[in-house]
Amino acid sequence: MTQEENPLTCEEFQAQLPELIGSGEKLAMNPHIQHCPRCRSLLCDLKTIAEAARELLPIVDPPDEVWKHIESAIRNEQGPRESEGRRE
């Protein structure tokens, strides 16, 4: 393997991995992944973990009532203090 085929060390590649994943880049096409079985295995493990996490914790928007209760609780908590400072 020449330096041109694999320009990054595993440590450098792994340090960049969160940004690469976040960018949506197709990591399978990354030169380091193509030439490094260790990092390819790591990426496969990370994909498996991410898929399992999505199954365990599906993304569900809470009902509108939840936000109304939160807003009401915040208003009740801040109510007297804010009204003292504002005299209209």
Chimera marker file (.cmm) of the C-alpha trace (Angstrom):
<marker_set name="trace">
<marker id="1" x="0.000" y="0.000" z="0.000" r="1" g="1" b="0" radius="0.5"/>
<marker id="2" x="1.460" y="3.363" z="-0.970" r="1" g="1" b="0" radius="0.5"/>
<marker id="3" x="0.912" y="6.661" z="0.756" r="1" g="1" b="0" radius="0.5"/>
<marker id="4" x="-1.141" y="7.825" z="-2.257" r="1" g="1" b="0" radius="0.5"/>
<marker id="5" x="-3.585" y="4.914" z="-1.911" r="1" g="1" b="0" radius="0.5"/>
<marker id="6" x="-4.149" y="5.557" z="1.781" r="1" g="1" b="0" radius="0.5"/>
<marker id="7" x="-3.268" y="9.174" z="2.583" r="1" g="1" b="0" radius="0.5"/>
<marker id="8" x="-4.750" y="9.199" z="6.099" r="1" g="1" b="0" radius="0.5"/>
<marker id="9" x="-3.703" y="7.172" z="9.092" r="1" g="1" b="0" radius="0.5"/>
<marker id="10" x="-6.451" y="5.321" z="10.962" r="1" g="1" b="0" radius="0.5"/>
<marker id="11" x="-6.198" y="7.860" z="13.767" r="1" g="1" b="0" radius="0.5"/>
<marker id="12" x="-6.624" y="10.794" z="11.355" r="1" g="1" b="0" radius="0.5"/>
<marker id="13" x="-9.518" y="9.124" z="9.560" r="1" g="1" b="0" radius="0.5"/>
<marker id="14" x="-11.308" y="8.257" z="12.799" r="1" g="1" b="0" radius="0.5"/>
<marker id="15" x="-10.863" y="11.815" z="14.064" r="1" g="1" b="0" radius="0.5"/>
<marker id="16" x="-12.642" y="13.034" z="10.914" r="1" g="1" b="0" radius="0.5"/>
<marker id="17" x="-15.300" y="10.318" z="10.985" r="1" g="1" b="0" radius="0.5"/>
<marker id="18" x="-18.026" y="12.267" z="12.853" r="1" g="1" b="0" radius="0.5"/>
<marker id="19" x="-17.766" y="15.129" z="10.343" r="1" g="1" b="0" radius="0.5"/>
<marker id="20" x="-17.722" y="12.719" z="7.403" r="1" g="1" b="0" radius="0.5"/>
<marker id="21" x="-20.820" y="10.915" z="8.682" r="1" g="1" b="0" radius="0.5"/>
<marker id="22" x="-22.577" y="14.228" z="9.360" r="1" g="1" b="0" radius="0.5"/>
<marker id="23" x="-21.789" y="15.513" z="5.880" r="1" g="1" b="0" radius="0.5"/>
<marker id="24" x="-23.660" y="12.641" z="4.259" r="1" g="1" b="0" radius="0.5"/>
<marker id="25" x="-20.604" y="11.677" z="2.242" r="1" g="1" b="0" radius="0.5"/>
<marker id="26" x="-20.708" y="8.120" z="0.924" r="1" g="1" b="0" radius="0.5"/>
<marker id="27" x="-18.026" y="6.701" z="3.162" r="1" g="1" b="0" radius="0.5"/>
<marker id="28" x="-17.744" y="3.496" z="1.175" r="1" g="1" b="0" radius="0.5"/>
<marker id="29" x="-16.095" y="5.582" z="-1.560" r="1" g="1" b="0" radius="0.5"/>
<marker id="30" x="-13.548" y="7.124" z="0.812" r="1" g="1" b="0" radius="0.5"/>
<marker id="31" x="-10.016" y="6.007" z="-0.154" r="1" g="1" b="0" radius="0.5"/>
<marker id="32" x="-9.107" y="5.166" z="3.425" r="1" g="1" b="0" radius="0.5"/>
<marker id="33" x="-12.149" y="2.889" z="3.869" r="1" g="1" b="0" radius="0.5"/>
<marker id="34" x="-11.408" y="1.178" z="0.574" r="1" g="1" b="0" radius="0.5"/>
<marker id="35" x="-7.897" y="0.264" z="1.708" r="1" g="1" b="0" radius="0.5"/>
<marker id="36" x="-8.243" y="-0.175" z="5.464" r="1" g="1" b="0" radius="0.5"/>
<marker id="37" x="-10.072" y="-3.263" z="6.747" r="1" g="1" b="0" radius="0.5"/>
<marker id="38" x="-9.834" y="-2.035" z="10.351" r="1" g="1" b="0" radius="0.5"/>
<marker id="39" x="-11.672" y="1.231" z="9.675" r="1" g="1" b="0" radius="0.5"/>
<marker id="40" x="-14.085" y="-0.491" z="7.287" r="1" g="1" b="0" radius="0.5"/>
<marker id="41" x="-15.001" y="-2.861" z="10.131" r="1" g="1" b="0" radius="0.5"/>
<marker id="42" x="-15.383" y="0.082" z="12.523" r="1" g="1" b="0" radius="0.5"/>
<marker id="43" x="-17.717" y="1.825" z="10.080" r="1" g="1" b="0" radius="0.5"/>
<marker id="44" x="-19.781" y="-1.354" z="9.698" r="1" g="1" b="0" radius="0.5"/>
<marker id="45" x="-20.071" y="-1.627" z="13.503" r="1" g="1" b="0" radius="0.5"/>
<marker id="46" x="-21.147" y="2.025" z="13.771" r="1" g="1" b="0" radius="0.5"/>
<marker id="47" x="-23.844" y="1.515" z="11.126" r="1" g="1" b="0" radius="0.5"/>
<marker id="48" x="-25.138" y="-1.548" z="13.002" r="1" g="1" b="0" radius="0.5"/>
<marker id="49" x="-25.261" y="0.404" z="16.267" r="1" g="1" b="0" radius="0.5"/>
<marker id="50" x="-27.065" y="3.332" z="14.613" r="1" g="1" b="0" radius="0.5"/>
<marker id="51" x="-29.674" y="1.023" z="13.060" r="1" g="1" b="0" radius="0.5"/>
<marker id="52" x="-30.272" y="-0.712" z="16.401" r="1" g="1" b="0" radius="0.5"/>
<marker id="53" x="-30.630" y="2.651" z="18.167" r="1" g="1" b="0" radius="0.5"/>
<marker id="54" x="-33.237" y="3.796" z="15.628" r="1" g="1" b="0" radius="0.5"/>
<marker id="55" x="-35.253" y="0.652" z="16.324" r="1" g="1" b="0" radius="0.5"/>
<marker id="56" x="-35.009" y="1.077" z="20.093" r="1" g="1" b="0" radius="0.5"/>
<marker id="57" x="-35.785" y="4.780" z="20.167" r="1" g="1" b="0" radius="0.5"/>
<marker id="58" x="-38.084" y="5.706" z="17.287" r="1" g="1" b="0" radius="0.5"/>
<marker id="59" x="-38.439" y="9.409" z="16.684" r="1" g="1" b="0" radius="0.5"/>
<marker id="60" x="-41.922" y="10.438" z="17.738" r="1" g="1" b="0" radius="0.5"/>
<marker id="61" x="-43.156" y="13.990" z="17.985" r="1" g="1" b="0" radius="0.5"/>
<marker id="62" x="-44.967" y="14.617" z="21.248" r="1" g="1" b="0" radius="0.5"/>
<marker id="63" x="-48.627" y="15.654" z="21.077" r="1" g="1" b="0" radius="0.5"/>
<marker id="64" x="-49.369" y="19.409" z="20.967" r="1" g="1" b="0" radius="0.5"/>
<marker id="65" x="-50.748" y="19.211" z="24.511" r="1" g="1" b="0" radius="0.5"/>
<marker id="66" x="-47.247" y="18.491" z="25.836" r="1" g="1" b="0" radius="0.5"/>
<marker id="67" x="-45.925" y="21.782" z="24.465" r="1" g="1" b="0" radius="0.5"/>
<marker id="68" x="-48.947" y="23.657" z="25.870" r="1" g="1" b="0" radius="0.5"/>
<marker id="69" x="-48.252" y="22.205" z="29.326" r="1" g="1" b="0" radius="0.5"/>
<marker id="70" x="-44.578" y="23.152" z="29.080" r="1" g="1" b="0" radius="0.5"/>
<marker id="71" x="-45.430" y="26.722" z="28.034" r="1" g="1" b="0" radius="0.5"/>
<marker id="72" x="-47.970" y="26.991" z="30.827" r="1" g="1" b="0" radius="0.5"/>
<marker id="73" x="-45.488" y="25.710" z="33.407" r="1" g="1" b="0" radius="0.5"/>
<marker id="74" x="-42.873" y="28.219" z="32.252" r="1" g="1" b="0" radius="0.5"/>
<marker id="75" x="-45.375" y="31.081" z="32.394" r="1" g="1" b="0" radius="0.5"/>
<marker id="76" x="-46.502" y="30.041" z="35.890" r="1" g="1" b="0" radius="0.5"/>
<marker id="77" x="-42.911" y="29.811" z="37.067" r="1" g="1" b="0" radius="0.5"/>
<marker id="78" x="-41.932" y="33.206" z="35.646" r="1" g="1" b="0" radius="0.5"/>
<marker id="79" x="-45.282" y="34.976" z="36.045" r="1" g="1" b="0" radius="0.5"/>
<marker id="80" x="-44.959" y="37.168" z="39.151" r="1" g="1" b="0" radius="0.5"/>
<marker id="81" x="-41.291" y="37.999" z="38.617" r="1" g="1" b="0" radius="0.5"/>
<marker id="82" x="-41.782" y="39.212" z="35.053" r="1" g="1" b="0" radius="0.5"/>
<marker id="83" x="-44.927" y="41.181" z="35.793" r="1" g="1" b="0" radius="0.5"/>
<marker id="84" x="-43.157" y="43.042" z="38.629" r="1" g="1" b="0" radius="0.5"/>
<marker id="85" x="-40.492" y="44.254" z="36.253" r="1" g="1" b="0" radius="0.5"/>
<marker id="86" x="-42.961" y="45.323" z="33.555" r="1" g="1" b="0" radius="0.5"/>
<marker id="87" x="-45.479" y="47.955" z="34.426" r="1" g="1" b="0" radius="0.5"/>
<marker id="88" x="-47.703" y="48.928" z="31.541" r="1" g="1" b="0" radius="0.5"/>
<link id1="1" id2="2" r="1" g="1" b="0" radius="0.2"/>
<link id1="2" id2="3" r="1" g="1" b="0" radius="0.2"/>
<link id1="3" id2="4" r="1" g="1" b="0" radius="0.2"/>
<link id1="4" id2="5" r="1" g="1" b="0" radius="0.2"/>
<link id1="5" id2="6" r="1" g="1" b="0" radius="0.2"/>
<link id1="6" id2="7" r="1" g="1" b="0" radius="0.2"/>
<link id1="7" id2="8" r="1" g="1" b="0" radius="0.2"/>
<link id1="8" id2="9" r="1" g="1" b="0" radius="0.2"/>
<link id1="9" id2="10" r="1" g="1" b="0" radius="0.2"/>
<link id1="10" id2="11" r="1" g="1" b="0" radius="0.2"/>
<link id1="11" id2="12" r="1" g="1" b="0" radius="0.2"/>
<link id1="12" id2="13" r="1" g="1" b="0" radius="0.2"/>
<link id1="13" id2="14" r="1" g="1" b="0" radius="0.2"/>
<link id1="14" id2="15" r="1" g="1" b="0" radius="0.2"/>
<link id1="15" id2="16" r="1" g="1" b="0" radius="0.2"/>
<link id1="16" id2="17" r="1" g="1" b="0" radius="0.2"/>
<link id1="17" id2="18" r="1" g="1" b="0" radius="0.2"/>
<link id1="18" id2="19" r="1" g="1" b="0" radius="0.2"/>
<link id1="19" id2="20" r="1" g="1" b="0" radius="0.2"/>
<link id1="20" id2="21" r="1" g="1" b="0" radius="0.2"/>
<link id1="21" id2="22" r="1" g="1" b="0" radius="0.2"/>
<link id1="22" id2="23" r="1" g="1" b="0" radius="0.2"/>
<link id1="23" id2="24" r="1" g="1" b="0" radius="0.2"/>
<link id1="24" id2="25" r="1" g="1" b="0" radius="0.2"/>
<link id1="25" id2="26" r="1" g="1" b="0" radius="0.2"/>
<link id1="26" id2="27" r="1" g="1" b="0" radius="0.2"/>
<link id1="27" id2="28" r="1" g="1" b="0" radius="0.2"/>
<link id1="28" id2="29" r="1" g="1" b="0" radius="0.2"/>
<link id1="29" id2="30" r="1" g="1" b="0" radius="0.2"/>
<link id1="30" id2="31" r="1" g="1" b="0" radius="0.2"/>
<link id1="31" id2="32" r="1" g="1" b="0" radius="0.2"/>
<link id1="32" id2="33" r="1" g="1" b="0" radius="0.2"/>
<link id1="33" id2="34" r="1" g="1" b="0" radius="0.2"/>
<link id1="34" id2="35" r="1" g="1" b="0" radius="0.2"/>
<link id1="35" id2="36" r="1" g="1" b="0" radius="0.2"/>
<link id1="36" id2="37" r="1" g="1" b="0" radius="0.2"/>
<link id1="37" id2="38" r="1" g="1" b="0" radius="0.2"/>
<link id1="38" id2="39" r="1" g="1" b="0" radius="0.2"/>
<link id1="39" id2="40" r="1" g="1" b="0" radius="0.2"/>
<link id1="40" id2="41" r="1" g="1" b="0" radius="0.2"/>
<link id1="41" id2="42" r="1" g="1" b="0" radius="0.2"/>
<link id1="42" id2="43" r="1" g="1" b="0" radius="0.2"/>
<link id1="43" id2="44" r="1" g="1" b="0" radius="0.2"/>
<link id1="44" id2="45" r="1" g="1" b="0" radius="0.2"/>
<link id1="45" id2="46" r="1" g="1" b="0" radius="0.2"/>
<link id1="46" id2="47" r="1" g="1" b="0" radius="0.2"/>
<link id1="47" id2="48" r="1" g="1" b="0" radius="0.2"/>
<link id1="48" id2="49" r="1" g="1" b="0" radius="0.2"/>
<link id1="49" id2="50" r="1" g="1" b="0" radius="0.2"/>
<link id1="50" id2="51" r="1" g="1" b="0" radius="0.2"/>
<link id1="51" id2="52" r="1" g="1" b="0" radius="0.2"/>
<link id1="52" id2="53" r="1" g="1" b="0" radius="0.2"/>
<link id1="53" id2="54" r="1" g="1" b="0" radius="0.2"/>
<link id1="54" id2="55" r="1" g="1" b="0" radius="0.2"/>
<link id1="55" id2="56" r="1" g="1" b="0" radius="0.2"/>
<link id1="56" id2="57" r="1" g="1" b="0" radius="0.2"/>
<link id1="57" id2="58" r="1" g="1" b="0" radius="0.2"/>
<link id1="58" id2="59" r="1" g="1" b="0" radius="0.2"/>
<link id1="59" id2="60" r="1" g="1" b="0" radius="0.2"/>
<link id1="60" id2="61" r="1" g="1" b="0" radius="0.2"/>
<link id1="61" id2="62" r="1" g="1" b="0" radius="0.2"/>
<link id1="62" id2="63" r="1" g="1" b="0" radius="0.2"/>
<link id1="63" id2="64" r="1" g="1" b="0" radius="0.2"/>
<link id1="64" id2="65" r="1" g="1" b="0" radius="0.2"/>
<link id1="65" id2="66" r="1" g="1" b="0" radius="0.2"/>
<link id1="66" id2="67" r="1" g="1" b="0" radius="0.2"/>
<link id1="67" id2="68" r="1" g="1" b="0" radius="0.2"/>
<link id1="68" id2="69" r="1" g="1" b="0" radius="0.2"/>
<link id1="69" id2="70" r="1" g="1" b="0" radius="0.2"/>
<link id1="70" id2="71" r="1" g="1" b="0" radius="0.2"/>
<link id1="71" id2="72" r="1" g="1" b="0" radius="0.2"/>
<link id1="72" id2="73" r="1" g="1" b="0" radius="0.2"/>
<link id1="73" id2="74" r="1" g="1" b="0" radius="0.2"/>
<link id1="74" id2="75" r="1" g="1" b="0" radius="0.2"/>
<link id1="75" id2="76" r="1" g="1" b="0" radius="0.2"/>
<link id1="76" id2="77" r="1" g="1" b="0" radius="0.2"/>
<link id1="77" id2="78" r="1" g="1" b="0" radius="0.2"/>
<link id1="78" id2="79" r="1" g="1" b="0" radius="0.2"/>
<link id1="79" id2="80" r="1" g="1" b="0" radius="0.2"/>
<link id1="80" id2="81" r="1" g="1" b="0" radius="0.2"/>
<link id1="81" id2="82" r="1" g="1" b="0" radius="0.2"/>
<link id1="82" id2="83" r="1" g="1" b="0" radius="0.2"/>
<link id1="83" id2="84" r="1" g="1" b="0" radius="0.2"/>
<link id1="84" id2="85" r="1" g="1" b="0" radius="0.2"/>
<link id1="85" id2="86" r="1" g="1" b="0" radius="0.2"/>
<link id1="86" id2="87" r="1" g="1" b="0" radius="0.2"/>
<link id1="87" id2="88" r="1" g="1" b="0" radius="0.2"/>
</marker_set>
